[in-house]
Amino acid sequence: MYSGFWKRLCAYIIDGIILYVGSVILGIVFTMFEYLLMIPFAINSTESIDSVAWVILGVRSLLILVTGWLYFAIMESSKWRATLGKLAVGSVVVDERNERISFARASGRYWSKLISVCTLYVGFFMAGFTKKKQALHDIIAKTYVVDKKVFELLTNGTAIANVQQQ
C-alpha cells in the first residue's frame, strides 16, 4: 500500500530532472532579460552595475527556490495528488483520511524537507524504516505516499481493507 524508499527515490530523481530542465529553460530566458537590463548600465558605465548584478543574482536565486516549491506544492495538492515523478512510478500523496492534501499542507511538506537536509538526509531515509513508509517531512505534514492503483481501488470502494490498518 505505502510507497517505499526506492520507489520514492526514483520519483524524486525524475522530479529533479524535470526541475533541472525547467530551470535551464528559465535560466536562458532570464539571462536574455539580464542582458537587456544590463545594456543601459554598461553604456553609462556607472558604478551601480555591481548593485544591479547582485539584485539580478538574488532574483534568479529566488526564482529557482520558488519554482521548486510551487512545482511540488501545486502538483501534490492538485487533482493528480502527485508530482510528475510520483505519477511515473505510480504513487500519490494523501492525508491521514486518504484525501487530497491542501496547498498549505503541501507547502509545509515541501519546506519541512529542509529539516531532513539539516539532519544529513536521515529524515529521507526514514521512509525505508518506518511502518507506514513515512519520511520525516511526511510525519511533520501528516501525509502518506501510497501506491496509486491500491489507492484508486480503495477510493472506488472495491477494496475492504482500511489503509490505516495495513
N, C-alpha and C positions, 0 to 999 in steps of 0.2 A: 504494500500500500504506500509506504513512505519512500521517497526517492533518496537513495543513499549517497554517500560521499562521492563515488566515482562518476555517477550519473550527473550529479550537481557540478562537479569539476568540469566535465565535458561541456555542460551548458554554459558555464562561466567562461570557458575558453572561446566558445562560439560567440558569446556576447562581447568578449574582449576584441575579437577580430572585427566584428561589426562596428564597435565603437572606434576602433583604430582607423578603419576605412572611412568612417564618417568624420573623424577628427582630421584626417588628411584632406578630405574634400573641403571641410570648413576652414582648415588652415590655409589652403590655396586661395579660397575666396577672401578670407580675412587678410592675407598677405597682399592681395591686389588692392584692397581698401587701405592698407597701411601705406603702401607706396603712393597712392593718390593723396593721402593725408600728409605725407612727408614732403611732397614736392614743394608746396609753398614755403615750408620751413627751410628746405635745402636751398631754395633760390635766395631767400633773405639771409641765409647763413647766420642765424641768431644762435645764442646760447640755449634758447629754450627747446632746441631739438632733443636734448637729452631728457628733459622732463616729459616731452611728448612720447619719446621712445619708451620710457618707463610706464607711462599711462597705458600705452598700447600693449605692452607686455602684461600688465595687470589685467586688462580687459580680456586678452587672449587666454590667460590662465583661468580667469573666472568663467569664460565661455566653455572651456573644457570641463571644468568642475560641474557647472550647471547642466551641461549636455548629458553627462553620465548619470547624474541624479534624476533628471527628467526622464531619461530613457527607461531606467529601472522602475521609477515610481509610476509613471504613466502606464507602462506596459503591464506591470503586475497588478495595478488597480483597474485595468480595463476589462472588457468582457472576455478577453482571452485568458486573463489571470496569470500571464506568464510573459517573460521576455522571449525574443526570437530563439535564443539558445535553449531555454527551457522547453519551448514548443518543439524544437528539433529533437530533443531527447525524450519528449513525452511526459513532461512534468508541468504542474500548475501550483500556484501559491494560494493557500486558503487560510482563513482564520480558525479559531477553535470551534466554531459552529459549521465549518465546511462551507463558508460563504466567501464571496469575493471581498478582498480587503479594500479599504478606503485609500484614497491618495495620501492622506495623512499617515496612516499606518504603514503604507508602502514607503513613504519618505522616512519615517522613523526606522524602518527595517534597513533601508539603504544607509542612513547615517550611522546606525549602530554598528555597521561593519567596521567602522574606524576603531572600535574597541578591540575587535579581533586582530586588526593590523597592529595595534599597540601591544598586544599580548603575543607578538611573534607568530601570528596566524593560528594560535591554538584554538581560538573561537571558531574558525572554519573547520578545523579537524574534528571538532566535537560532533559534527554531523555523521562521522563514521562510528561513533561510540555511544551516542545517546539512544535510548529506547525508541523514540519517535523520529530519529534521524534529524534532529534539530541542531543547527549551528547556533552559536551564541546570539547572533542577531535575530534568529527565529524565536529563541526563548524570550529575548527582550521585547520583541514586537508581538509575541503570542501568535506566531504564524507557523504553518507547516507546508513543506514542499512535498506534494503527493503525486503518484502516478496518475496521469490524465485519464487513461482508459478505466481504471478502477474507480476514479472519482466520478466519471460520467455514468458508470453503472450504478453507483450509489445514489447519485442525484436523480437518475431516472427511475429509481425505486425497484430495480431488478435485483439488487443485492440486499441481503437481510442483515448482514453484519454492520455494526456501527464502527465508524472509522476510529473513534477514540479508544475502543476496546481492543483493537488489534495490536 
